[in-house]
Amino acid sequence: MSSRLERETPNAWKANQYDNLSNSQAHYEQTGPEIWEQTLGRIDHLVVGVGTGGTICGVAKYLKERKPSVKAWGIDTYGSIFKKYKETGVFDKNEIYPYVTEGIGEDFLPQNVDFDLIDHFEKVTDRDAAIMTRRIAREEAIFAGNSAGAAMAGLLQLADRFKSGEVVVVVFHDHGTRYLGKMFNDDWMREKGFLDRKGLTARDLVVNRQEAPLVTVDRAATVTRAAQLMVENDYSQIPVTADGRVVGSLNETQLYAAIVRNPETAHQPVETIMQPAFPFADIFTSLDALTGMLTPENPAVLVRDFKSEQTYIITRSDVIKALS
Ligand SMILES: Cc1ncc(COP(=O)(O)O)c(C=O)c1O
C-alpha cells in the first residue's frame, strides 16, 4: 500500500526501512560507536533481533571493523526465511507461515540484511519470546517490547556458545506499552496457550517482591510485640524464631483466641502460645504442591530461594492473586 501511495501521490517519498541502506548506515554511524564506547571495546558478542536487518548489520559492520573477532548473532522467528537462507542459500517459501512475534523475521530478503555480517541465526518460538518479555519486566524492571523477549530468549538458547568472561550485548528495540493488550495481558496470553497455569511455581508468586528480610518474632518476645509486628506489616501470621532459626508460628485467629481467653497472655512470651513452624518449600515448588500445603491449620509456607538465600512467606492470598 505504501508503494502504491508513493506512486499515486505527487512529490511523495517512501522511507522504505527495508531497502533504504540509510537504515543500516545510521546504525553504523551511531548505534555501533555507542555500543563500542559503552563497553570500552570489550564487546565479544552482539545479539539482535533481525527485521529489516538495519540494526544488526550497521552495528556488526562497525564493531567487526574495530574488532574482527566480534560475533553477530541474529534472532529470527519460526515462520521467517532468514535462518534457512543463511545456512543453505535457499529461499524456501515453505519456511513462511504466520507468527505472533512482531518486528523480527521476514518473508522476503530486505536489502539491509547483509548475510555476511551475521554469523548465525537463532530461531525463537512465539511462546518463549512472549514469556521472556514478561520475565524481563518482572525480573529486571525493564518494560521492553516483544522482540526484546525474543532476543533475550535467543541469547539464553545460545548460552553455551559464549565463554566465561566474554561480554555479550543484547539490543532491546522497543518498549512494552505497545504490548499491553498482548504479552502483558493475561487473557491474551492464555488464549494463545502461552500461560500454563500448571507451570506456575512459588517463584512466580514472589518474583515481584522486594528483597527484604523475612519479618519474624523471637520466641522470648511478648505476645503484644508479636501483635504489634503483625499489625504494622499487615500480616495475619508470623514465623517465630530462636537464635534466628524458625521454631514456631503465630496466626491472627489463634492469637486473638488466646488473648480473649486470658488478657494476661499479652504480656507472656510468644513461645507460650506459639504453634508449629510453617513448612519450608523450595522456590521451584509447583503451585499445586503449595496449595496442598496451605490448610486452615497451616496458613503459610516459607519458600526458600537457595541461590539468593532469601526466604519468602506465601499465604493463601498470594495464591488467590496468582490464580485470579
Ligand atoms: C519492535 C522491533 N523489534 C525489532 C526490529 C528489528 O530491527 P531491524 O529492522 O533493525 O532489524 C524492529 C524493526 O523495525 C522492530 O520494530
The ligand as an ORCA input file, in Angstrom:
! r2SCAN-3c Opt
* xyz 0 1
  C       9.873     -3.882     17.552
  C      11.005     -4.159     16.633
  N      11.951     -5.033     17.016
  C      12.970     -5.340     16.194
  C      13.107     -4.779     14.950
  C      14.232     -5.216     14.079
  O      15.187     -4.255     13.852
  P      15.806     -4.105     12.412
  O      14.697     -3.715     11.493
  O      16.838     -3.040     12.554
  O      16.382     -5.421     12.011
  C      12.142     -3.869     14.524
  C      12.247     -3.245     13.203
  O      11.637     -2.367     12.770
  C      11.056     -3.549     15.377
  O      10.100     -2.688     15.014
*
